[in-house]
Amino acid sequence: MPAKTRYELKLGMATREAFGRTLAEVGKKNKDVVVLDADLSKSTYTNFFQKDFPERFFECGIAESNMVAIAAGLAYAGKIPFCSSFSAFVINKGFEQLRVTVAYPNTNVKVVGTHSGISIGEDGPSQMSVEEIGLACSLPGFLVFSPCDEVSMAAIVRMATDHVGPVFIRAGRMKAAIIYQADQKFEIGKGIGLTDGKDVTIIATGLLVAEALKAAETLEGEGISARVIDIHTVKPLDREIIAKAARETGAIVVAEEHLVDGGLGVRVAQIVAETTPCLMEFVGLTGYAESGSPEELIDKYGLLARDVLTAVRKVLARKK
């Protein structure tokens, strides 16, 4: 099916809520699924699972490192554990155990980090996770997902359940624009072309997918043909779709709500360098933010369609 040229973007639920609701549905079908949380179940929405299956829910308290190790033990016992907390906590506090008890022995643990990026808002920088894509991707054997809306999150939770091996899923606090129809097909490691284009490619993930689509619509009005690709699987990355975009458009902009040092952009650049070198620009974070409303923060730190447009115009100027 050819990519669409225009999307009518309407707000849906936050990806963290889609995670929680889907997890409860998965629990009804698979009795091996168990859930662990770190005293944040109302925020991570694992409380839906807790309500339906209290005997399969483990409250670990404010101890993410212990939670990860317990999840690994449950995986050894044949369970399919999903352990969840804010991304800043489960990745940073839990990293040693993620490395030693999950990545190294390749245990079947699913880690879900919610409230990712700076769009967590008023909670401030101590709870903003802007490094976790890089950290999760550094763990051998891990699949790393960054869904953009409720539909892709639901599909990813189901794929993660079926996949045997460690998984990290990134989820956000803000309500996210609905990009996909309910019947959209997703595959691990396969990006999705949302719009066709021959002049420039915008590769985005998470909340920035919607901003990329807005930018592409503006560019279309200016006579510039922009291809938009959603990367819902950051690891393994879709080499084919990236190399094809580099070859056919000759210019790429990568947009993400993450530090540009170590995020999706550097992983895309590695593939571009290995396959079809082309001009690139990057939209993302270069440091930490402060407390503020989500809307204020994504405005101040350059994570809107206008910032994607600026990067596109810059790379096209270089292309000429």
C-alpha positions as a LaTeX table, in Angstrom:
\begin{tabular}{lrrr}
\hline
Residue & $x$ (\AA) & $y$ (\AA) & $z$ (\AA) \\
\hline
Met1 & 0.00 & 0.00 & 0.00 \\
Pro2 & 1.55 & 3.37 & $-1.01$ \\
Ala3 & 2.37 & 5.89 & 1.68 \\
Lys4 & $-0.19$ & 8.62 & 2.25 \\
Thr5 & 0.60 & 12.27 & 1.63 \\
Arg6 & $-1.62$ & 13.80 & 4.34 \\
Tyr7 & $-2.59$ & 12.77 & 7.85 \\
Glu8 & $-5.37$ & 14.19 & 9.99 \\
Leu9 & $-3.71$ & 14.03 & 13.38 \\
Lys10 & $-5.95$ & 13.68 & 16.41 \\
Leu11 & $-4.80$ & 13.18 & 19.99 \\
Gly12 & $-5.19$ & 9.72 & 21.43 \\
Met13 & $-4.05$ & 8.28 & 24.72 \\
Ala14 & $-0.49$ & 8.46 & 26.00 \\
Thr15 & 1.68 & 5.52 & 24.98 \\
Arg16 & 2.15 & 4.63 & 28.68 \\
Glu17 & $-1.62$ & 4.17 & 29.00 \\
Ala18 & $-1.77$ & 2.11 & 25.81 \\
Phe19 & 0.98 & $-0.06$ & 27.29 \\
Gly20 & $-0.95$ & $-0.66$ & 30.51 \\
Arg21 & $-4.25$ & $-1.41$ & 28.82 \\
Thr22 & $-2.68$ & $-3.78$ & 26.29 \\
Leu23 & $-0.69$ & $-5.55$ & 28.98 \\
Ala24 & $-3.90$ & $-6.37$ & 30.83 \\
Glu25 & $-5.37$ & $-7.77$ & 27.61 \\
Val26 & $-2.27$ & $-9.86$ & 26.98 \\
Gly27 & $-2.48$ & $-11.18$ & 30.54 \\
Lys28 & $-5.91$ & $-12.64$ & 29.85 \\
Lys29 & $-4.57$ & $-14.67$ & 26.94 \\
Asn30 & $-1.20$ & $-15.70$ & 28.37 \\
Lys31 & $-1.07$ & $-16.94$ & 31.95 \\
Asp32 & 2.74 & $-16.90$ & 31.95 \\
Val33 & 2.80 & $-13.10$ & 31.80 \\
Val34 & 3.67 & $-11.53$ & 35.15 \\
Val35 & 4.19 & $-7.86$ & 35.98 \\
Leu36 & 6.57 & $-6.05$ & 38.33 \\
Asp37 & 6.45 & $-2.39$ & 39.25 \\
Ala38 & 8.43 & 0.00 & 41.43 \\
Asp39 & 5.70 & 1.76 & 43.42 \\
Leu40 & 4.47 & 3.63 & 40.33 \\
Ser41 & 1.70 & 1.39 & 39.00 \\
Lys42 & $-0.84$ & 4.22 & 38.76 \\
Ser43 & 1.60 & 6.23 & 36.65 \\
Thr44 & 2.88 & 3.38 & 34.50 \\
Tyr45 & $-0.68$ & 2.02 & 34.17 \\
Thr46 & 0.35 & $-1.46$ & 35.25 \\
Asn47 & $-2.47$ & $-1.04$ & 37.79 \\
Phe48 & $-4.83$ & $-2.37$ & 35.09 \\
Phe49 & $-2.96$ & $-5.68$ & 35.19 \\
Gln50 & $-2.74$ & $-5.55$ & 38.99 \\
Lys51 & $-6.51$ & $-5.18$ & 39.27 \\
Asp52 & $-7.24$ & $-8.15$ & 36.99 \\
Phe53 & $-4.41$ & $-10.44$ & 38.12 \\
Pro54 & $-3.25$ & $-9.51$ & 41.64 \\
Glu55 & $-1.60$ & $-12.91$ & 42.13 \\
Arg56 & 0.64 & $-12.25$ & 39.09 \\
Phe57 & 1.60 & $-8.71$ & 40.07 \\
Phe58 & 4.72 & $-8.00$ & 42.16 \\
Glu59 & 5.14 & $-4.64$ & 43.89 \\
Cys60 & 8.88 & $-4.18$ & 44.34 \\
Gly61 & 8.91 & $-0.75$ & 45.95 \\
Ile62 & 11.33 & 2.01 & 45.04 \\
Ala63 & 14.07 & $-0.45$ & 44.12 \\
Glu64 & 14.42 & $-0.73$ & 40.35 \\
Ser65 & 17.68 & $-2.68$ & 40.45 \\
Asn66 & 16.12 & $-5.35$ & 42.66 \\
Met67 & 13.03 & $-5.35$ & 40.44 \\
Val68 & 15.11 & $-6.17$ & 37.36 \\
Ala69 & 16.90 & $-9.01$ & 39.17 \\
Ile70 & 13.59 & $-10.44$ & 40.40 \\
Ala71 & 12.24 & $-10.27$ & 36.84 \\
Ala72 & 15.26 & $-12.23$ & 35.63 \\
Gly73 & 14.55 & $-14.90$ & 38.26 \\
Leu74 & 10.94 & $-15.14$ & 37.16 \\
Ala75 & 12.10 & $-15.53$ & 33.56 \\
Tyr76 & 14.31 & $-18.45$ & 34.63 \\
Ala77 & 11.18 & $-19.99$ & 36.19 \\
Gly78 & 9.45 & $-19.91$ & 32.80 \\
Lys79 & 7.43 & $-16.72$ & 33.27 \\
Ile80 & 7.26 & $-13.76$ & 30.88 \\
Pro81 & 7.98 & $-10.81$ & 33.17 \\
Phe82 & 7.22 & $-7.20$ & 32.29 \\
Cys83 & 8.94 & $-4.83$ & 34.71 \\
Ser84 & 8.07 & $-1.17$ & 34.58 \\
Ser85 & 9.02 & 2.17 & 36.09 \\
Phe86 & 9.88 & 5.65 & 34.88 \\
Ser87 & 12.60 & 5.30 & 32.22 \\
Ala88 & 15.00 & 7.45 & 34.24 \\
Phe89 & 14.75 & 5.00 & 37.12 \\
Val90 & 14.55 & 1.58 & 35.48 \\
Ile91 & 17.41 & 2.29 & 33.07 \\
Asn92 & 19.74 & 4.32 & 35.27 \\
Lys93 & 19.16 & 2.56 & 38.59 \\
Gly94 & 18.67 & $-0.83$ & 37.04 \\
Phe95 & 21.46 & $-0.76$ & 34.46 \\
Glu96 & 23.89 & $-3.05$ & 36.30 \\
Gln97 & 21.23 & $-5.73$ & 36.71 \\
Leu98 & 20.01 & $-5.19$ & 33.15 \\
Arg99 & 23.56 & $-5.90$ & 32.06 \\
Val100 & 24.40 & $-8.79$ & 34.39 \\
Thr101 & 21.09 & $-10.62$ & 34.91 \\
Val102 & 19.30 & $-9.86$ & 31.63 \\
Ala103 & 21.64 & $-9.00$ & 28.74 \\
Tyr104 & 24.56 & $-11.29$ & 29.55 \\
Pro105 & 22.46 & $-14.47$ & 30.12 \\
Asn106 & 19.90 & $-13.34$ & 27.51 \\
Thr107 & 16.92 & $-13.79$ & 29.81 \\
Asn108 & 13.35 & $-13.32$ & 28.64 \\
Val109 & 12.68 & $-10.03$ & 30.46 \\
Lys110 & 10.57 & $-7.17$ & 29.08 \\
Val111 & 11.50 & $-3.73$ & 30.44 \\
Val112 & 9.13 & $-0.80$ & 29.93 \\
Gly113 & 10.29 & 2.72 & 30.72 \\
Thr114 & 7.51 & 5.29 & 30.94 \\
His115 & 7.64 & 9.10 & 31.21 \\
Ser116 & 10.53 & 9.18 & 28.75 \\
Gly117 & 12.05 & 12.36 & 27.36 \\
Ile118 & 11.46 & 15.91 & 28.54 \\
Ser119 & 7.72 & 15.76 & 27.87 \\
Ile120 & 7.28 & 14.35 & 31.37 \\
Gly121 & 7.07 & 18.07 & 32.17 \\
Glu122 & 6.94 & 19.57 & 35.63 \\
Asp123 & 8.66 & 16.64 & 37.39 \\
Gly124 & 11.96 & 18.12 & 36.23 \\
Pro125 & 15.34 & 16.85 & 35.03 \\
Ser126 & 15.88 & 14.26 & 37.77 \\
Gln127 & 12.99 & 12.26 & 36.31 \\
Met128 & 13.54 & 13.04 & 32.61 \\
Ser129 & 15.08 & 10.20 & 30.68 \\
Val130 & 16.95 & 11.44 & 27.64 \\
Glu131 & 19.70 & 8.80 & 27.55 \\
Glu132 & 17.79 & 5.51 & 27.64 \\
Ile133 & 17.71 & 4.72 & 23.91 \\
Gly134 & 21.51 & 4.83 & 23.83 \\
Leu135 & 21.84 & 2.84 & 27.04 \\
Ala136 & 19.28 & 0.21 & 26.04 \\
Cys137 & 20.82 & $-0.18$ & 22.58 \\
Ser138 & 24.24 & $-0.73$ & 24.18 \\
Leu139 & 22.97 & $-3.91$ & 25.86 \\
Pro140 & 23.72 & $-6.94$ & 23.63 \\
Gly141 & 20.69 & $-9.01$ & 22.71 \\
Phe142 & 18.10 & $-6.36$ & 23.60 \\
Leu143 & 15.36 & $-5.30$ & 21.22 \\
Val144 & 14.60 & $-1.59$ & 21.65 \\
Phe145 & 11.22 & $-0.11$ & 20.72 \\
Ser146 & 10.02 & 3.50 & 20.60 \\
Pro147 & 6.36 & 3.59 & 19.50 \\
Cys148 & 4.76 & 6.83 & 18.35 \\
Asp149 & 1.10 & 6.23 & 19.21 \\
Glu150 & $-1.36$ & 3.94 & 20.97 \\
Val151 & $-1.74$ & 1.62 & 17.98 \\
Ser152 & 1.98 & 0.98 & 17.59 \\
Met153 & 2.40 & 0.58 & 21.36 \\
Ala154 & $-0.32$ & $-2.07$ & 21.50 \\
Ala155 & 1.28 & $-3.99$ & 18.64 \\
Ile156 & 4.73 & $-3.74$ & 20.22 \\
Val157 & 3.55 & $-5.05$ & 23.60 \\
Arg158 & 2.11 & $-8.09$ & 21.83 \\
Met159 & 5.27 & $-8.60$ & 19.76 \\
Ala160 & 7.41 & $-8.27$ & 22.88 \\
Thr161 & 5.34 & $-10.93$ & 24.63 \\
Asp162 & 5.84 & $-13.38$ & 21.78 \\
His163 & 9.55 & $-12.62$ & 21.34 \\
Val164 & 11.91 & $-14.80$ & 23.37 \\
Gly165 & 14.66 & $-12.56$ & 24.72 \\
Pro166 & 15.19 & $-9.20$ & 26.41 \\
Val167 & 13.18 & $-6.17$ & 25.29 \\
Phe168 & 13.10 & $-2.47$ & 26.18 \\
Ile169 & 10.03 & $-0.37$ & 25.32 \\
Arg170 & 10.01 & 3.42 & 25.58 \\
Ala171 & 6.72 & 5.09 & 26.59 \\
Gly172 & 5.70 & 8.70 & 27.14 \\
Arg173 & 3.55 & 10.70 & 29.53 \\
Met174 & 1.89 & 13.07 & 27.04 \\
Lys175 & $-1.11$ & 12.15 & 24.96 \\
Ala176 & 0.15 & 11.23 & 21.51 \\
Ala177 & $-1.34$ & 11.91 & 18.08 \\
Ile178 & $-2.84$ & 8.82 & 16.46 \\
Ile179 & $-0.81$ & 7.97 & 13.37 \\
Tyr180 & $-1.99$ & 4.49 & 12.50 \\
Gln181 & $-5.24$ & 2.70 & 11.75 \\
Ala182 & $-6.08$ & $-0.24$ & 13.99 \\
Asp183 & $-5.28$ & $-2.77$ & 11.22 \\
Gln184 & $-1.73$ & $-1.50$ & 10.61 \\
Lys185 & 0.83 & $-4.31$ & 10.44 \\
Phe186 & 4.09 & $-3.98$ & 12.37 \\
Glu187 & 7.24 & $-6.07$ & 12.15 \\
Ile188 & 10.24 & $-6.12$ & 14.45 \\
Gly189 & 13.09 & $-4.25$ & 12.81 \\
Lys190 & 11.02 & $-2.82$ & 9.95 \\
Gly191 & 10.48 & 0.92 & 9.67 \\
Ile192 & 7.27 & 2.23 & 8.13 \\
Gly193 & 7.16 & 4.74 & 5.30 \\
Leu194 & 4.39 & 7.21 & 6.10 \\
Thr195 & 4.79 & 9.58 & 3.15 \\
Asp196 & 6.60 & 9.29 & $-0.16$ \\
Gly197 & 9.17 & 11.89 & $-1.15$ \\
Lys198 & 12.15 & 12.42 & $-3.42$ \\
Asp199 & 13.87 & 15.57 & $-2.11$ \\
Val200 & 14.56 & 14.74 & 1.55 \\
Thr201 & 13.81 & 12.04 & 4.12 \\
Ile202 & 12.69 & 12.72 & 7.68 \\
Ile203 & 13.33 & 9.75 & 9.95 \\
Ala204 & 11.55 & 10.09 & 13.29 \\
Thr205 & 10.56 & 8.14 & 16.37 \\
Gly206 & 8.14 & 8.62 & 19.27 \\
Leu207 & 6.42 & 12.00 & 19.59 \\
Leu208 & 8.52 & 13.44 & 16.77 \\
Val209 & 6.77 & 11.28 & 14.16 \\
Ala210 & 3.70 & 13.53 & 14.33 \\
Glu211 & 5.90 & 16.64 & 14.09 \\
Ala212 & 7.67 & 15.16 & 11.07 \\
Leu213 & 4.33 & 14.64 & 9.34 \\
Lys214 & 3.31 & 18.24 & 10.05 \\
Ala215 & 6.63 & 19.43 & 8.63 \\
Ala216 & 6.20 & 17.29 & 5.51 \\
Glu217 & 2.77 & 18.80 & 4.86 \\
Thr218 & 4.22 & 22.32 & 5.09 \\
Leu219 & 7.05 & 21.35 & 2.76 \\
Glu220 & 4.58 & 19.91 & 0.27 \\
Gly221 & 2.95 & 23.34 & 0.08 \\
Glu222 & 6.36 & 24.79 & $-0.77$ \\
Gly223 & 6.93 & 22.29 & $-3.57$ \\
Ile224 & 9.37 & 20.16 & $-1.56$ \\
Ser225 & 8.76 & 16.41 & $-1.54$ \\
Ala226 & 9.57 & 14.93 & 1.88 \\
Arg227 & 9.60 & 11.24 & 2.71 \\
Val228 & 8.68 & 10.45 & 6.35 \\
Ile229 & 9.73 & 7.20 & 8.01 \\
Asp230 & 8.64 & 6.03 & 11.45 \\
Ile231 & 11.27 & 4.00 & 13.25 \\
His232 & 9.37 & 2.12 & 15.93 \\
Thr233 & 12.18 & $-0.41$ & 16.33 \\
Val234 & 15.45 & 1.34 & 17.14 \\
Lys235 & 17.26 & $-1.98$ & 17.56 \\
Pro236 & 17.49 & $-3.87$ & 15.28 \\
Leu237 & 17.35 & $-0.93$ & 12.90 \\
Asp238 & 15.91 & $-1.25$ & 9.39 \\
Arg239 & 19.03 & $-0.98$ & 7.24 \\
Glu240 & 17.15 & $-1.45$ & 3.98 \\
Ile241 & 14.65 & 1.40 & 4.40 \\
Ile242 & 17.41 & 3.79 & 5.56 \\
Ala243 & 19.84 & 2.92 & 2.77 \\
Lys244 & 17.05 & 3.25 & 0.20 \\
Ala245 & 16.10 & 6.68 & 1.55 \\
Ala246 & 19.71 & 7.86 & 1.46 \\
Arg247 & 20.13 & 6.61 & $-2.09$ \\
Glu248 & 16.88 & 8.02 & $-3.45$ \\
Thr249 & 16.66 & 11.39 & $-1.64$ \\
Gly250 & 20.30 & 12.17 & $-0.86$ \\
Ala251 & 19.42 & 14.04 & 2.34 \\
Ile252 & 18.20 & 12.84 & 5.74 \\
Val253 & 16.93 & 14.58 & 8.88 \\
Val254 & 16.59 & 12.48 & 12.04 \\
Ala255 & 14.17 & 13.75 & 14.72 \\
Glu256 & 13.86 & 12.38 & 18.26 \\
Glu257 & 13.03 & 13.38 & 21.84 \\
His258 & 16.40 & 12.16 & 23.08 \\
Leu259 & 20.00 & 13.32 & 23.31 \\
Val260 & 21.40 & 13.49 & 19.79 \\
Asp261 & 24.61 & 12.04 & 21.24 \\
Gly262 & 23.79 & 8.35 & 21.42 \\
Gly263 & 20.22 & 8.30 & 20.16 \\
Leu264 & 18.49 & 7.19 & 16.98 \\
Gly265 & 20.38 & 9.73 & 14.87 \\
Val266 & 23.84 & 8.27 & 15.46 \\
Arg267 & 22.51 & 4.78 & 14.72 \\
Val268 & 20.99 & 5.97 & 11.45 \\
Ala269 & 24.23 & 7.78 & 10.59 \\
Gln270 & 26.18 & 4.55 & 11.11 \\
Ile271 & 23.99 & 2.75 & 8.58 \\
Val272 & 24.21 & 5.66 & 6.14 \\
Ala273 & 28.01 & 5.65 & 6.42 \\
Glu274 & 28.12 & 1.89 & 5.84 \\
Thr275 & 25.72 & 1.87 & 2.88 \\
Thr276 & 25.00 & 5.13 & 1.03 \\
Pro277 & 26.66 & 8.23 & 2.52 \\
Cys278 & 24.53 & 11.36 & 2.23 \\
Leu279 & 23.98 & 14.73 & 3.90 \\
Met280 & 22.33 & 14.60 & 7.36 \\
Glu281 & 20.94 & 16.92 & 10.03 \\
Phe282 & 19.64 & 16.10 & 13.50 \\
Val283 & 16.73 & 17.34 & 15.62 \\
Gly284 & 16.95 & 16.41 & 19.28 \\
Leu285 & 18.36 & 17.38 & 22.65 \\
Thr286 & 21.89 & 18.51 & 23.42 \\
Gly287 & 21.52 & 18.68 & 27.21 \\
Tyr288 & 19.11 & 18.49 & 30.10 \\
Ala289 & 15.93 & 20.53 & 30.46 \\
Glu290 & 14.26 & 22.09 & 33.49 \\
Ser291 & 10.84 & 21.92 & 35.05 \\
Gly292 & 7.97 & 23.24 & 32.95 \\
Ser293 & 4.84 & 22.16 & 31.18 \\
Pro294 & 5.39 & 19.55 & 28.46 \\
Glu295 & 4.26 & 22.05 & 25.82 \\
Glu296 & 6.66 & 24.72 & 27.06 \\
Leu297 & 9.57 & 22.31 & 27.13 \\
Ile298 & 9.18 & 20.80 & 23.69 \\
Asp299 & 8.81 & 24.36 & 22.36 \\
Lys300 & 11.90 & 25.71 & 24.15 \\
Tyr301 & 14.10 & 22.74 & 23.31 \\
Gly302 & 13.26 & 22.59 & 19.64 \\
Leu303 & 11.11 & 19.48 & 19.25 \\
Leu304 & 8.34 & 20.86 & 17.07 \\
Ala305 & 7.51 & 20.74 & 13.36 \\
Arg306 & 9.10 & 24.17 & 12.88 \\
Asp307 & 12.41 & 22.75 & 14.15 \\
Val308 & 12.17 & 19.82 & 11.77 \\
Leu309 & 11.53 & 22.34 & 8.97 \\
Thr310 & 14.63 & 24.30 & 9.95 \\
Ala311 & 16.76 & 21.15 & 9.76 \\
Val312 & 15.23 & 20.18 & 6.40 \\
Arg313 & 15.95 & 23.59 & 4.91 \\
Lys314 & 19.49 & 23.44 & 6.24 \\
Val315 & 20.21 & 20.03 & 4.74 \\
Leu316 & 18.61 & 21.01 & 1.42 \\
Ala317 & 20.75 & 24.16 & 1.27 \\
Arg318 & 23.80 & 21.97 & 1.74 \\
Lys319 & 22.50 & 19.57 & $-0.89$ \\
Lys320 & 22.33 & 22.36 & $-3.48$ \\
\hline
\end{tabular}
